Every structure is written in C-alpha cells, then in structure tokens.
Amino acid sequence: MSGYVFLVDFFAVILVVTGFSMAFRQSFVRRLIGRPPPPAPTIVAANSDEEPITYILRIAGVMVMVFGIAIGGMVTLFSLA
C-alpha cells in the first residue's frame, strides 16, 4: 500500500474518534466547546427531558463516525484490489 492510503486511514481514524466522542462522550465535548453541562431536570416533562444540543451532538457524531469508517474502508479496499 502506498503512503496516501496510510494518510487517508489516519484521517479516517481521527474522524471515527471525533464522531464517537461527539455521539457518546458528550460531557467531554461540551467542555471542549465551552458549553455548560446540561441542567438537572427538576420536573420531568413529556418530551423535554434533554437539550437540543444533545440531539445535535448525537446525530452529527454518528454521521462523522460513519463517514470516517466509510472513507477509510473504501480507500483501503480499493488499494488492495
């Protein structure tokens, strides 16, 4: 395999780790971007148990993680073919 495959795979691993952190380690990402932790709910409402940024981080994190897996996998498999 050539050097660009390792470079793209390294970039893909960075994307996967970043996406995983955004989706599943949200308290860490909130501290990185300077957002306060989510407030403790005093009264549990029907559909307002979480902040909108929680869903944004979850969706965007999974999208970045899947993109990293796809781009790394495709470049590696095409170079092996």
N, CA, C and O atoms as a CHARMM CRD file, in Angstrom:
* protein
*
  324
    1    1 MET  N      0.84700  -1.18400   0.00000 PROA 1      0.00000
    2    1 MET  CA     0.00000   0.00000   0.00000 PROA 1      0.00000
    3    1 MET  C      0.88700   1.23900   0.00000 PROA 1      0.00000
    4    1 MET  O      1.97500   1.25600   0.57600 PROA 1      0.00000
    5    2 SER  N      0.39200   2.25500  -0.65300 PROA 2      0.00000
    6    2 SER  CA     1.19100   3.47600  -0.75500 PROA 2      0.00000
    7    2 SER  C      0.94800   4.38800   0.45100 PROA 2      0.00000
    8    2 SER  O      0.10700   4.11300   1.30700 PROA 2      0.00000
    9    3 GLY  N      1.69800   5.46000   0.48600 PROA 3      0.00000
   10    3 GLY  CA     1.64900   6.37600   1.61700 PROA 3      0.00000
   11    3 GLY  C      0.33500   7.11500   1.75500 PROA 3      0.00000
   12    3 GLY  O     -0.08400   7.42700   2.87000 PROA 3      0.00000
   13    4 TYR  N     -0.32900   7.40300   0.63400 PROA 4      0.00000
   14    4 TYR  CA    -1.58400   8.15100   0.74100 PROA 4      0.00000
   15    4 TYR  C     -2.68500   7.31400   1.39300 PROA 4      0.00000
   16    4 TYR  O     -3.60100   7.86300   2.00600 PROA 4      0.00000
   17    5 VAL  N     -2.60000   6.00100   1.26300 PROA 5      0.00000
   18    5 VAL  CA    -3.59100   5.13400   1.91200 PROA 5      0.00000
   19    5 VAL  C     -3.43400   5.23400   3.42700 PROA 5      0.00000
   20    5 VAL  O     -4.42600   5.32500   4.15100 PROA 5      0.00000
   21    6 PHE  N     -2.19800   5.21900   3.90600 PROA 6      0.00000
   22    6 PHE  CA    -1.98300   5.36300   5.34400 PROA 6      0.00000
   23    6 PHE  C     -2.41200   6.74400   5.82600 PROA 6      0.00000
   24    6 PHE  O     -2.93900   6.88100   6.93000 PROA 6      0.00000
   25    7 LEU  N     -2.19200   7.75800   5.01200 PROA 7      0.00000
   26    7 LEU  CA    -2.59900   9.11200   5.37500 PROA 7      0.00000
   27    7 LEU  C     -4.12200   9.22200   5.45900 PROA 7      0.00000
   28    7 LEU  O     -4.65200   9.80800   6.40200 PROA 7      0.00000
   29    8 VAL  N     -4.81600   8.66500   4.48600 PROA 8      0.00000
   30    8 VAL  CA    -6.28600   8.68900   4.49500 PROA 8      0.00000
   31    8 VAL  C     -6.82800   7.84700   5.63900 PROA 8      0.00000
   32    8 VAL  O     -7.80700   8.23300   6.27800 PROA 8      0.00000
   33    9 ASP  N     -6.20700   6.70300   5.90900 PROA 9      0.00000
   34    9 ASP  CA    -6.64700   5.86500   7.02300 PROA 9      0.00000
   35    9 ASP  C     -6.42500   6.56200   8.36900 PROA 9      0.00000
   36    9 ASP  O     -7.25300   6.44100   9.27100 PROA 9      0.00000
   37   10 PHE  N     -5.32800   7.27900   8.50600 PROA 10     0.00000
   38   10 PHE  CA    -5.07500   8.04200   9.72500 PROA 10     0.00000
   39   10 PHE  C     -6.13100   9.12800   9.90300 PROA 10     0.00000
   40   10 PHE  O     -6.63300   9.33200  11.00800 PROA 10     0.00000
   41   11 PHE  N     -6.47000   9.82700   8.81500 PROA 11     0.00000
   42   11 PHE  CA    -7.52700  10.83300   8.85900 PROA 11     0.00000
   43   11 PHE  C     -8.87700  10.19500   9.19700 PROA 11     0.00000
   44   11 PHE  O     -9.67200  10.78200   9.93100 PROA 11     0.00000
   45   12 ALA  N     -9.13600   9.01000   8.67200 PROA 12     0.00000
   46   12 ALA  CA   -10.38800   8.30500   8.96100 PROA 12     0.00000
   47   12 ALA  C    -10.46800   7.90700  10.42600 PROA 12     0.00000
   48   12 ALA  O    -11.53900   7.98700  11.02800 PROA 12     0.00000
   49   13 VAL  N     -9.35800   7.48000  11.00800 PROA 13     0.00000
   50   13 VAL  CA    -9.34900   7.13200  12.42900 PROA 13     0.00000
   51   13 VAL  C     -9.61800   8.37300  13.27700 PROA 13     0.00000
   52   13 VAL  O    -10.32700   8.29400  14.28000 PROA 13     0.00000
   53   14 ILE  N     -9.06300   9.50500  12.88700 PROA 14     0.00000
   54   14 ILE  CA    -9.33400  10.75400  13.60700 PROA 14     0.00000
   55   14 ILE  C    -10.82000  11.09500  13.52400 PROA 14     0.00000
   56   14 ILE  O    -11.41600  11.50800  14.51900 PROA 14     0.00000
   57   15 LEU  N    -11.42100  10.92700  12.35200 PROA 15     0.00000
   58   15 LEU  CA   -12.85500  11.17800  12.20700 PROA 15     0.00000
   59   15 LEU  C    -13.69000  10.22600  13.05900 PROA 15     0.00000
   60   15 LEU  O    -14.67100  10.64200  13.67500 PROA 15     0.00000
   61   16 VAL  N    -13.31000   8.97100  13.09800 PROA 16     0.00000
   62   16 VAL  CA   -14.05800   7.98600  13.88100 PROA 16     0.00000
   63   16 VAL  C    -13.98400   8.32600  15.37300 PROA 16     0.00000
   64   16 VAL  O    -14.99800   8.27500  16.06800 PROA 16     0.00000
   65   17 VAL  N    -12.81000   8.66600  15.85900 PROA 17     0.00000
   66   17 VAL  CA   -12.66000   9.00700  17.27800 PROA 17     0.00000
   67   17 VAL  C    -13.41800  10.28600  17.61000 PROA 17     0.00000
   68   17 VAL  O    -14.05600  10.37400  18.65900 PROA 17     0.00000
   69   18 THR  N    -13.35200  11.27700  16.72500 PROA 18     0.00000
   70   18 THR  CA   -14.08400  12.52100  16.94000 PROA 18     0.00000
   71   18 THR  C    -15.59000  12.28200  16.93900 PROA 18     0.00000
   72   18 THR  O    -16.30000  12.79100  17.80600 PROA 18     0.00000
   73   19 GLY  N    -16.07600  11.51700  15.98200 PROA 19     0.00000
   74   19 GLY  CA   -17.50100  11.22300  15.91600 PROA 19     0.00000
   75   19 GLY  C    -17.98300  10.42400  17.10300 PROA 19     0.00000
   76   19 GLY  O    -19.07100  10.67400  17.62100 PROA 19     0.00000
   77   20 PHE  N    -17.18200   9.45700  17.54600 PROA 20     0.00000
   78   20 PHE  CA   -17.55800   8.67200  18.72100 PROA 20     0.00000
   79   20 PHE  C    -17.63800   9.56000  19.95500 PROA 20     0.00000
   80   20 PHE  O    -18.54900   9.42600  20.77200 PROA 20     0.00000
   81   21 SER  N    -16.67500  10.46900  20.08100 PROA 21     0.00000
   82   21 SER  CA   -16.69400  11.37800  21.22100 PROA 21     0.00000
   83   21 SER  C    -17.90900  12.29300  21.18400 PROA 21     0.00000
   84   21 SER  O    -18.53800  12.53800  22.21300 PROA 21     0.00000
   85   22 MET  N    -18.23500  12.79400  20.01000 PROA 22     0.00000
   86   22 MET  CA   -19.40200  13.66800  19.89000 PROA 22     0.00000
   87   22 MET  C    -20.69000  12.92700  20.21900 PROA 22     0.00000
   88   22 MET  O    -21.58400  13.48700  20.85200 PROA 22     0.00000
   89   23 ALA  N    -20.78900  11.68900  19.79900 PROA 23     0.00000
   90   23 ALA  CA   -22.03900  10.95500  19.97600 PROA 23     0.00000
   91   23 ALA  C    -22.18300  10.37000  21.37400 PROA 23     0.00000
   92   23 ALA  O    -23.27700  10.39200  21.93800 PROA 23     0.00000
   93   24 PHE  N    -21.10700   9.85200  21.94200 PROA 24     0.00000
   94   24 PHE  CA   -21.24000   9.07400  23.16700 PROA 24     0.00000
   95   24 PHE  C    -20.48600   9.63400  24.36600 PROA 24     0.00000
   96   24 PHE  O    -20.69600   9.16200  25.48300 PROA 24     0.00000
   97   25 ARG  N    -19.62900  10.60700  24.17900 PROA 25     0.00000
   98   25 ARG  CA   -18.90400  11.25800  25.27700 PROA 25     0.00000
   99   25 ARG  C    -19.24100  12.74200  25.27200 PROA 25     0.00000
  100   25 ARG  O    -18.35800  13.58700  25.11800 PROA 25     0.00000
  101   26 GLN  N    -20.51700  13.05200  25.44000 PROA 26     0.00000
  102   26 GLN  CA   -20.97900  14.41900  25.24300 PROA 26     0.00000
  103   26 GLN  C    -20.50700  15.37800  26.32800 PROA 26     0.00000
  104   26 GLN  O    -20.33200  16.56400  26.05100 PROA 26     0.00000
  105   27 SER  N    -20.30000  14.91100  27.53500 PROA 27     0.00000
  106   27 SER  CA   -19.83200  15.82200  28.58100 PROA 27     0.00000
  107   27 SER  C    -18.42200  16.32800  28.25000 PROA 27     0.00000
  108   27 SER  O    -18.10600  17.49200  28.49600 PROA 27     0.00000
  109   28 PHE  N    -17.58300  15.45800  27.69600 PROA 28     0.00000
  110   28 PHE  CA   -16.23500  15.85600  27.28900 PROA 28     0.00000
  111   28 PHE  C    -16.28400  16.88300  26.15400 PROA 28     0.00000
  112   28 PHE  O    -15.54700  17.86900  26.17900 PROA 28     0.00000
  113   29 VAL  N    -17.13900  16.65700  25.17100 PROA 29     0.00000
  114   29 VAL  CA   -17.25000  17.56400  24.02400 PROA 29     0.00000
  115   29 VAL  C    -17.85100  18.90100  24.46300 PROA 29     0.00000
  116   29 VAL  O    -17.45000  19.95500  23.96800 PROA 29     0.00000
  117   30 ARG  N    -18.80400  18.86200  25.38500 PROA 30     0.00000
  118   30 ARG  CA   -19.38600  20.10700  25.89500 PROA 30     0.00000
  119   30 ARG  C    -18.32600  20.96400  26.57100 PROA 30     0.00000
  120   30 ARG  O    -18.32200  22.18500  26.41100 PROA 30     0.00000
  121   31 ARG  N    -17.42300  20.33400  27.32900 PROA 31     0.00000
  122   31 ARG  CA   -16.34100  21.09200  27.96000 PROA 31     0.00000
  123   31 ARG  C    -15.39200  21.66000  26.91600 PROA 31     0.00000
  124   31 ARG  O    -14.90000  22.77800  27.07200 PROA 31     0.00000
  125   32 LEU  N    -15.12500  20.89600  25.83900 PROA 32     0.00000
  126   32 LEU  CA   -14.21800  21.38000  24.79100 PROA 32     0.00000
  127   32 LEU  C    -14.76900  22.60700  24.07300 PROA 32     0.00000
  128   32 LEU  O    -14.02000  23.53500  23.77000 PROA 32     0.00000
  129   33 ILE  N    -16.07300  22.61800  23.79700 PROA 33     0.00000
  130   33 ILE  CA   -16.64800  23.74100  23.06100 PROA 33     0.00000
  131   33 ILE  C    -17.14100  24.84700  23.98000 PROA 33     0.00000
  132   33 ILE  O    -17.67800  25.84900  23.50900 PROA 33     0.00000
  133   34 GLY  N    -16.96500  24.67500  25.29700 PROA 34     0.00000
  134   34 GLY  CA   -17.29600  25.73100  26.23200 PROA 34     0.00000
  135   34 GLY  C    -18.75700  25.81500  26.63100 PROA 34     0.00000
  136   34 GLY  O    -19.19900  26.84800  27.13200 PROA 34     0.00000
  137   35 ARG  N    -19.50600  24.76000  26.42000 PROA 35     0.00000
  138   35 ARG  CA   -20.91800  24.74400  26.80900 PROA 35     0.00000
  139   35 ARG  C    -21.03700  24.21300  28.23300 PROA 35     0.00000
  140   35 ARG  O    -20.26300  23.34500  28.63600 PROA 35     0.00000
  141   36 PRO  N    -21.99300  24.72200  28.99400 PROA 36     0.00000
  142   36 PRO  CA   -22.17500  24.18600  30.34900 PROA 36     0.00000
  143   36 PRO  C    -22.80600  22.79800  30.29300 PROA 36     0.00000
  144   36 PRO  O    -23.43500  22.43900  29.29800 PROA 36     0.00000
  145   37 PRO  N    -22.64000  22.02500  31.35200 PROA 37     0.00000
  146   37 PRO  CA   -23.29600  20.71000  31.37600 PROA 37     0.00000
  147   37 PRO  C    -24.80600  20.87900  31.38500 PROA 37     0.00000
  148   37 PRO  O    -25.30900  21.93100  31.77900 PROA 37     0.00000
  149   38 PRO  N    -25.52900  19.86300  30.95800 PROA 38     0.00000
  150   38 PRO  CA   -26.98500  20.00800  30.92600 PROA 38     0.00000
  151   38 PRO  C    -27.54100  20.20700  32.32400 PROA 38     0.00000
  152   38 PRO  O    -27.04800  19.60500  33.27800 PROA 38     0.00000
  153   39 PRO  N    -28.56900  21.04900  32.45900 PROA 39     0.00000
  154   39 PRO  CA   -29.12700  21.29200  33.79000 PROA 39     0.00000
  155   39 PRO  C    -29.85700  20.05200  34.30300 PROA 39     0.00000
  156   39 PRO  O    -30.41500  19.26600  33.53700 PROA 39     0.00000
  157   40 ALA  N    -29.83100  19.91100  35.59900 PROA 40     0.00000
  158   40 ALA  CA   -30.53900  18.78300  36.20900 PROA 40     0.00000
  159   40 ALA  C    -32.03900  19.04900  36.12200 PROA 40     0.00000
  160   40 ALA  O    -32.49700  20.11800  36.52500 PROA 40     0.00000
  161   41 PRO  N    -32.80400  18.10100  35.60500 PROA 41     0.00000
  162   41 PRO  CA   -34.24200  18.34000  35.45800 PROA 41     0.00000
  163   41 PRO  C    -34.93100  18.34100  36.82100 PROA 41     0.00000
  164   41 PRO  O    -34.73800  17.44100  37.63800 PROA 41     0.00000
  165   42 THR  N    -35.73400  19.37200  37.04100 PROA 42     0.00000
  166   42 THR  CA   -36.47700  19.44200  38.29100 PROA 42     0.00000
  167   42 THR  C    -37.81500  18.72300  38.15200 PROA 42     0.00000
  168   42 THR  O    -38.22700  17.98300  39.04500 PROA 42     0.00000
  169   43 ILE  N    -38.47800  18.94200  37.04200 PROA 43     0.00000
  170   43 ILE  CA   -39.74200  18.26800  36.75800 PROA 43     0.00000
  171   43 ILE  C    -39.58700  17.59500  35.39500 PROA 43     0.00000
  172   43 ILE  O    -39.20400  18.24300  34.42100 PROA 43     0.00000
  173   44 VAL  N    -39.87500  16.33400  35.32700 PROA 44     0.00000
  174   44 VAL  CA   -39.75300  15.60400  34.07300 PROA 44     0.00000
  175   44 VAL  C    -40.99800  15.87300  33.24200 PROA 44     0.00000
  176   44 VAL  O    -42.11100  15.52200  33.63400 PROA 44     0.00000
  177   45 ALA  N    -40.79400  16.50000  32.09100 PROA 45     0.00000
  178   45 ALA  CA   -41.90400  16.76500  31.18200 PROA 45     0.00000
  179   45 ALA  C    -42.01700  15.61700  30.18800 PROA 45     0.00000
  180   45 ALA  O    -41.18900  14.70600  30.17000 PROA 45     0.00000
  181   46 ALA  N    -43.04700  15.67800  29.36800 PROA 46     0.00000
  182   46 ALA  CA   -43.31900  14.58500  28.43500 PROA 46     0.00000
  183   46 ALA  C    -42.20700  14.41700  27.40700 PROA 46     0.00000
  184   46 ALA  O    -41.66700  13.32100  27.26500 PROA 46     0.00000
  185   47 ASN  N    -41.85500  15.48100  26.68700 PROA 47     0.00000
  186   47 ASN  CA   -40.86700  15.36000  25.61100 PROA 47     0.00000
  187   47 ASN  C    -39.70100  16.32300  25.75200 PROA 47     0.00000
  188   47 ASN  O    -38.95900  16.51500  24.78900 PROA 47     0.00000
  189   48 SER  N    -39.51400  16.92200  26.88800 PROA 48     0.00000
  190   48 SER  CA   -38.44900  17.90900  27.01900 PROA 48     0.00000
  191   48 SER  C    -37.43300  17.48300  28.07300 PROA 48     0.00000
  192   48 SER  O    -37.06300  18.27700  28.93900 PROA 48     0.00000
  193   49 ASP  N    -36.98400  16.23800  28.00200 PROA 49     0.00000
  194   49 ASP  CA   -36.05000  15.75300  29.00400 PROA 49     0.00000
  195   49 ASP  C    -34.60300  16.06400  28.66900 PROA 49     0.00000
  196   49 ASP  O    -33.74300  15.92900  29.54000 PROA 49     0.00000
  197   50 GLU  N    -34.29800  16.47200  27.45400 PROA 50     0.00000
  198   50 GLU  CA   -32.92300  16.77100  27.08300 PROA 50     0.00000
  199   50 GLU  C    -32.87000  18.04100  26.26200 PROA 50     0.00000
  200   50 GLU  O    -33.86200  18.46600  25.67000 PROA 50     0.00000
  201   51 GLU  N    -31.69700  18.63300  26.23900 PROA 51     0.00000
  202   51 GLU  CA   -31.48000  19.85000  25.46600 PROA 51     0.00000
  203   51 GLU  C    -31.34300  19.52600  23.98100 PROA 51     0.00000
  204   51 GLU  O    -31.01200  18.39400  23.62800 PROA 51     0.00000
  205   52 PRO  N    -31.59300  20.49500  23.11200 PROA 52     0.00000
  206   52 PRO  CA   -31.41800  20.24000  21.67000 PROA 52     0.00000
  207   52 PRO  C    -29.97300  19.93200  21.28800 PROA 52     0.00000
  208   52 PRO  O    -29.73500  19.18000  20.34300 PROA 52     0.00000
  209   53 ILE  N    -29.00000  20.50200  22.01000 PROA 53     0.00000
  210   53 ILE  CA   -27.60000  20.22900  21.64700 PROA 53     0.00000
  211   53 ILE  C    -27.24100  18.76000  21.85800 PROA 53     0.00000
  212   53 ILE  O    -26.32400  18.24700  21.21700 PROA 53     0.00000
  213   54 THR  N    -27.95700  18.08500  22.75000 PROA 54     0.00000
  214   54 THR  CA   -27.71700  16.65300  22.93700 PROA 54     0.00000
  215   54 THR  C    -28.02300  15.88800  21.66800 PROA 54     0.00000
  216   54 THR  O    -27.25000  15.02500  21.25300 PROA 54     0.00000
  217   55 TYR  N    -29.13700  16.20000  21.05600 PROA 55     0.00000
  218   55 TYR  CA   -29.51200  15.52200  19.80600 PROA 55     0.00000
  219   55 TYR  C    -28.60100  15.93800  18.66300 PROA 55     0.00000
  220   55 TYR  O    -28.25900  15.11600  17.81200 PROA 55     0.00000
  221   56 ILE  N    -28.20600  17.19400  18.63300 PROA 56     0.00000
  222   56 ILE  CA   -27.30300  17.67000  17.57800 PROA 56     0.00000
  223   56 ILE  C    -25.97100  16.93900  17.65700 PROA 56     0.00000
  224   56 ILE  O    -25.46200  16.46300  16.64200 PROA 56     0.00000
  225   57 LEU  N    -25.40200  16.84800  18.85900 PROA 57     0.00000
  226   57 LEU  CA   -24.12900  16.14800  19.02100 PROA 57     0.00000
  227   57 LEU  C    -24.26000  14.66500  18.69900 PROA 57     0.00000
  228   57 LEU  O    -23.35500  14.07300  18.11000 PROA 57     0.00000
  229   58 ARG  N    -25.37000  14.07200  19.07800 PROA 58     0.00000
  230   58 ARG  CA   -25.57100  12.64300  18.82200 PROA 58     0.00000
  231   58 ARG  C    -25.66400  12.35400  17.32100 PROA 58     0.00000
  232   58 ARG  O    -25.00100  11.44800  16.81500 PROA 58     0.00000
  233   59 ILE  N    -26.48300  13.12400  16.62300 PROA 59     0.00000
  234   59 ILE  CA   -26.67100  12.89400  15.18600 PROA 59     0.00000
  235   59 ILE  C    -25.40600  13.22600  14.40400 PROA 59     0.00000
  236   59 ILE  O    -24.97500  12.44300  13.55700 PROA 59     0.00000
  237   60 ALA  N    -24.80900  14.38600  14.68400 PROA 60     0.00000
  238   60 ALA  CA   -23.59800  14.78200  13.96300 PROA 60     0.00000
  239   60 ALA  C    -22.43600  13.84000  14.27200 PROA 60     0.00000
  240   60 ALA  O    -21.63200  13.53300  13.39100 PROA 60     0.00000
  241   61 GLY  N    -22.34800  13.38700  15.51000 PROA 61     0.00000
  242   61 GLY  CA   -21.27400  12.46900  15.87400 PROA 61     0.00000
  243   61 GLY  C    -21.36000  11.14800  15.14400 PROA 61     0.00000
  244   61 GLY  O    -20.35200  10.62800  14.66600 PROA 61     0.00000
  245   62 VAL  N    -22.55400  10.60700  15.05600 PROA 62     0.00000
  246   62 VAL  CA   -22.72100   9.34500  14.33200 PROA 62     0.00000
  247   62 VAL  C    -22.43200   9.54000  12.84600 PROA 62     0.00000
  248   62 VAL  O    -21.83300   8.67000  12.21300 PROA 62     0.00000
  249   63 MET  N    -22.85000  10.67000  12.28900 PROA 63     0.00000
  250   63 MET  CA   -22.58000  10.93000  10.87100 PROA 63     0.00000
  251   63 MET  C    -21.08000  11.03800  10.60300 PROA 63     0.00000
  252   63 MET  O    -20.59500  10.47800   9.62000 PROA 63     0.00000
  253   64 VAL  N    -20.33800  11.74300  11.45200 PROA 64     0.00000
  254   64 VAL  CA   -18.88900  11.87600  11.27500 PROA 64     0.00000
  255   64 VAL  C    -18.20600  10.52400  11.45000 PROA 64     0.00000
  256   64 VAL  O    -17.28400  10.18800  10.70600 PROA 64     0.00000
  257   65 MET  N    -18.66200   9.74400  12.44300 PROA 65     0.00000
  258   65 MET  CA   -18.06400   8.43600  12.69300 PROA 65     0.00000
  259   65 MET  C    -18.27400   7.49400  11.50300 PROA 65     0.00000
  260   65 MET  O    -17.34200   6.80500  11.08800 PROA 65     0.00000
  261   66 VAL  N    -19.46900   7.46100  10.96500 PROA 66     0.00000
  262   66 VAL  CA   -19.75100   6.59100   9.81200 PROA 66     0.00000
  263   66 VAL  C    -18.98700   7.05800   8.57600 PROA 66     0.00000
  264   66 VAL  O    -18.51800   6.23500   7.78900 PROA 66     0.00000
  265   67 PHE  N    -18.86100   8.37400   8.40000 PROA 67     0.00000
  266   67 PHE  CA   -18.08500   8.87800   7.26700 PROA 67     0.00000
  267   67 PHE  C    -16.62900   8.45000   7.37800 PROA 67     0.00000
  268   67 PHE  O    -16.02600   8.06700   6.37600 PROA 67     0.00000
  269   68 GLY  N    -16.05700   8.50600   8.56400 PROA 68     0.00000
  270   68 GLY  CA   -14.67900   8.06500   8.75200 PROA 68     0.00000
  271   68 GLY  C    -14.50700   6.59500   8.44700 PROA 68     0.00000
  272   68 GLY  O    -13.53600   6.19400   7.80500 PROA 68     0.00000
  273   69 ILE  N    -15.46200   5.78000   8.91400 PROA 69     0.00000
  274   69 ILE  CA   -15.38800   4.34100   8.63400 PROA 69     0.00000
  275   69 ILE  C    -15.52100   4.08100   7.13700 PROA 69     0.00000
  276   69 ILE  O    -14.79400   3.25300   6.58700 PROA 69     0.00000
  277   70 ALA  N    -16.43900   4.77800   6.47700 PROA 70     0.00000
  278   70 ALA  CA   -16.67700   4.54500   5.04700 PROA 70     0.00000
  279   70 ALA  C    -15.49000   4.98700   4.20500 PROA 70     0.00000
  280   70 ALA  O    -15.04800   4.24800   3.32500 PROA 70     0.00000
  281   71 ILE  N    -14.96500   6.18500   4.46400 PROA 71     0.00000
  282   71 ILE  CA   -13.87500   6.68500   3.62300 PROA 71     0.00000
  283   71 ILE  C    -12.60300   5.85800   3.84400 PROA 71     0.00000
  284   71 ILE  O    -11.89000   5.55500   2.88700 PROA 71     0.00000
  285   72 GLY  N    -12.31700   5.49600   5.09100 PROA 72     0.00000
  286   72 GLY  CA   -11.14700   4.66500   5.35700 PROA 72     0.00000
  287   72 GLY  C    -11.27800   3.27900   4.76000 PROA 72     0.00000
  288   72 GLY  O    -10.33000   2.74600   4.18400 PROA 72     0.00000
  289   73 GLY  N    -12.46000   2.70100   4.90100 PROA 73     0.00000
  290   73 GLY  CA   -12.68000   1.36300   4.34100 PROA 73     0.00000
  291   73 GLY  C    -12.61400   1.33400   2.83400 PROA 73     0.00000
  292   73 GLY  O    -12.02200   0.42600   2.25100 PROA 73     0.00000
  293   74 MET  N    -13.22400   2.33100   2.19400 PROA 74     0.00000
  294   74 MET  CA   -13.22200   2.34600   0.72500 PROA 74     0.00000
  295   74 MET  C    -11.81700   2.53800   0.16500 PROA 74     0.00000
  296   74 MET  O    -11.42700   1.84700  -0.77500 PROA 74     0.00000
  297   75 VAL  N    -11.05000   3.47500   0.73500 PROA 75     0.00000
  298   75 VAL  CA    -9.69700   3.71700   0.21400 PROA 75     0.00000
  299   75 VAL  C     -8.82400   2.48800   0.43300 PROA 75     0.00000
  300   75 VAL  O     -8.05300   2.10500  -0.44700 PROA 75     0.00000
  301   76 THR  N     -8.94400   1.87500   1.59600 PROA 76     0.00000
  302   76 THR  CA    -8.12700   0.68900   1.87500 PROA 76     0.00000
  303   76 THR  C     -8.50200  -0.47400   0.95300 PROA 76     0.00000
  304   76 THR  O     -7.62600  -1.13000   0.39000 PROA 76     0.00000
  305   77 LEU  N     -9.78900  -0.72400   0.80200 PROA 77     0.00000
  306   77 LEU  CA   -10.21000  -1.83900  -0.04400 PROA 77     0.00000
  307   77 LEU  C     -9.88200  -1.60300  -1.51400 PROA 77     0.00000
  308   77 LEU  O     -9.50000  -2.54100  -2.21400 PROA 77     0.00000
  309   78 PHE  N    -10.02400  -0.35700  -1.99900 PROA 78     0.00000
  310   78 PHE  CA    -9.67500  -0.09100  -3.39800 PROA 78     0.00000
  311   78 PHE  C     -8.18400  -0.20700  -3.63600 PROA 78     0.00000
  312   78 PHE  O     -7.76300  -0.58200  -4.73000 PROA 78     0.00000
  313   79 SER  N     -7.37400   0.10700  -2.63300 PROA 79     0.00000
  314   79 SER  CA    -5.93200  -0.02700  -2.83400 PROA 79     0.00000
  315   79 SER  C     -5.49500  -1.48600  -2.78600 PROA 79     0.00000
  316   79 SER  O     -4.47500  -1.84600  -3.37400 PROA 79     0.00000
  317   80 LEU  N     -6.25500  -2.32800  -2.09200 PROA 80     0.00000
  318   80 LEU  CA    -5.91400  -3.75000  -2.03400 PROA 80     0.00000
  319   80 LEU  C     -6.38700  -4.51500  -3.26600 PROA 80     0.00000
  320   80 LEU  O     -5.89300  -5.60600  -3.54900 PROA 80     0.00000
  321   81 ALA  N     -7.33900  -3.94500  -3.99700 PROA 81     0.00000
  322   81 ALA  CA    -7.89700  -4.63800  -5.16400 PROA 81     0.00000
  323   81 ALA  C     -6.95500  -4.63300  -6.34600 PROA 81     0.00000
  324   81 ALA  O     -7.28500  -5.17700  -7.40000 PROA 81     0.00000
